[in-house]
């Protein structure tokens, strides 16, 4: 136990992992007792903000590059936090947890995976904020920041369009196929993948050696959204609801899954 505590105290990454998982495990008992998922996304996105700010403080350098990167993470997380929390309050339930909230072991697994999501996704920012070197801002920084802005814009517009569509009583029971959703079936996830790729690119401007392994962050986000959670679940739900409707069949056949006109 002493060795574990020493590692947490001496290693910023170990400390960050302890926070990422610790927050989720601390909140899980309340979620399990009340059998609710209403603050699940709130907990995850809030941990992004907490851990980004803590890593900046732990690094004690506060370089411009670090402050901008931390601010971008916090901006994305706060926007997503409010959007998802308001949405679950309106709907009352999250269909992802239909058969999970009453199964404590599976529910704990979901909370643990969320801790992994926070830690792995934040790796580029965590490594950047502990970096002592501060080279001049360059093309890689600006490209990364530009991709982050593009990704956030795509995600925000997609979420807004879907919210407007759902709030229209005339669209009850229908699927959205307008706006960005006419270009691909999951534009919000496309935006999230782009912005996390941008965060890695900008942070990598100061990386050396093993730090480049944090490229696992955008790769993990891509695989999580396209292979594990996100798209697979939504595609399955879509087929259950509208799979027999010719218009939905045409939409799936003629509209890219994630990248317009490509994939």
C-alpha positions, 0 to 999 in steps of 0.5 A: 500500500505504501508503494502505491501511495508513493507512486501516486505522490511522485508520478503526475500520471499516477496521480491523475489516474487516481483522480480519474478513477477515484471520482467515478468510484466515489460516486458509483455507490450513490448511483447504484443505491438510487439506481440512476444514471442522471449524473453519470455524464455530469460526473465524467465531463466534470472530471475532465475539467477538474483533472485538466485544472489540477494538472496545470496546477501540478505542473506549476509552469502556466505556459501560454500553450498549457493554458490554451490547451487546458482552456480548450479541454474545459470549454469542450467538457463544460459544453458537453456536461451541460448538454448531456445533463439537461438532456437526461433531465428532460428525457428522464432516462438514458437508454444506454442504462436500461438493463444496467442500472439494476445490475450493480456489477455491470453498473460499476463496470460502466463507471470504471470505463468512464474513468478510463475514458477520462484518463486516456483521453486526457493523456496529451493534456496531462503530459503537456501540463507537466512539460518543463520545456516551452518552445515557441508556438509553431505550425503544429500548435495552430493546426491542432487548435484549428482542428479543435475549433472545427471539431467543437463547431461540428459537434455543437451544430450537430447537437443543436440541430438534433435538439431542435428536431426532437423538440418539435412535436411534429417530429415525434417518432421520426429520425433526423436526416437534415442539416449535418445529419444529411451528410453523415449519420453521426456528425456529433461523434465526427466532431468529437473525434476531430477535436481530440485529434487536434488536442493531441497535435497541438500538445505534441509540439513539445513531445519527445520520446514516449510522450508521443505514445499519447496518440492513443488518446484520439485513437481510443476516442475513435475506437470507443465511439465507433466500435464499443459505445456510441455508434454501435448502440445508436445504429442498433437502436435505430434499426429497432425503431425504424429498420422497417421504414423504407425512408430509413433504409434509404438514409442508411444506404445513401448516407455515410456513417461518420465521414461524409462521402467516405465512411 
